[in-house]
Amino acid sequence: MTHQPHQQAHPVANRSDPRRWITLTLLAFAQFMLIVDITVVQVALPSIGDDLGLGRESLTWVVTTYTLVFGGLMILGGRLADVFGARRTLLTGLGIFTLASLAAGLATNAGLLIGGRAAQGIGAALLSPAALSIITTRFHGKDRTRALGVWAAIGGTGAAIGVLLGGLLTAGPGWQWVFIINVPIGVLVLALIPRLVAPDADRERQSVDVPGAMLVTAATAVLIYGLVHAGEAGWTSAGTLAALAGAAIGYGMFVLVETRVAVPLMRIQTLIRRPVLSGTFLMLVATGLLLGLFFLTSLYFQHLLRFSPLKTGLLFLPVALAITIGAQVAAHLISRVGGRVIAVASFLMVAAGAALLTQVSPGDSVTTSVLPGFLLAAIGIGPVFVTATTTTLANVPTPEAGVASGVVNTFHELGGSIGVAVVSTIAAASLSTPDSASGGVEGFADAYLACAIAAGAAALVALVLVPGGKPTAVVGHGHGH
């Protein structure tokens, strides 16, 4: 993004001015909220379902709506930051996210809660790319590398803290606070950012591919509806088939629009590059497996074993930390062994972990029947995130790096939506079981088996699709590079 000279002269842009680091801290807190909101709700799901009377389908949408809208509109948010200015876009997105969080926390039924989650996704899609744009234009040289390292690390720590925070808040003041806690943070950042970041310069009017953004988001929403609906009506029902066909048509229309607009949301020439295809595939599957396993195991602990939200959050913490550890190890190894080796080995590790989870039994201790497989899968998922981002950016031309990164991160969110929808459908029978006395573990085992098969198949695809070579190491979770 190009800024006018007077912006670079702003005190925050001065390398000796410590206010740059205050700005980074505030933006990191804002991004932290966005990432936490992907996992914080997982532990709260059973309590939300009990209080609002939500069934499996509605609970699935509580998770998927946020990631769906966030991912579907993220590239559009980046484009709006280029057109209208990063500061203006950031403040708009943060305002929407803060109000939406309050609305979600005060929701009294499924419609209000899911609507609040959708609005959170809109705010996040504006806020995240605008915040990253501000950081990249206000830090230079080694300072920029350090700032981007902080930004990248937020993904892993956000996932780790999100599950624990969800348990603490749900067990304490109530599930509503997993959303309401965003409000004071949002208000603080909204109050301080205008004092630290200079107003945007006037810009020439440019076109924005709103139809493309709407089509890809709507097509994915219809796809998720079809996947969730299949859990109740079956894969061959008219509603399921119509939804899946509608999604296919929507994606086809999206491709058509992208070949015809002057400034496309996603250039088809970029999308079909092997490194970008590889990165989007890795990110889609890894996030789908991650959030799918989180969704299943949270409900297994609370729905079938009747664990408290706090106990569930504590059990999730080592798993979330394992993801971060796996990512850090991969960041150091990828320049030595290459992304292909790491991707294949990581997916095989996830497959092995998910296969162990198929042996879950309500009569066994979770430390022997759940945590070994869950931890093994989590350690395997972390490196895939690093590989997805690193191999993509190392193998595309520099002028396309921003677009390629945006596409890969878009599939980070969309993958989570699709993964949760799929496992929810497969485990539908067990998720409808009223209590643990009647058993109900079969659906969970089937869903874990599906995760194992998907991870094994992904390892085979990665063996062919992921570019060879040894790219430069990247530290972090992979989100937001």
Disulfide bonds with the S-S distance in Angstrom:
none
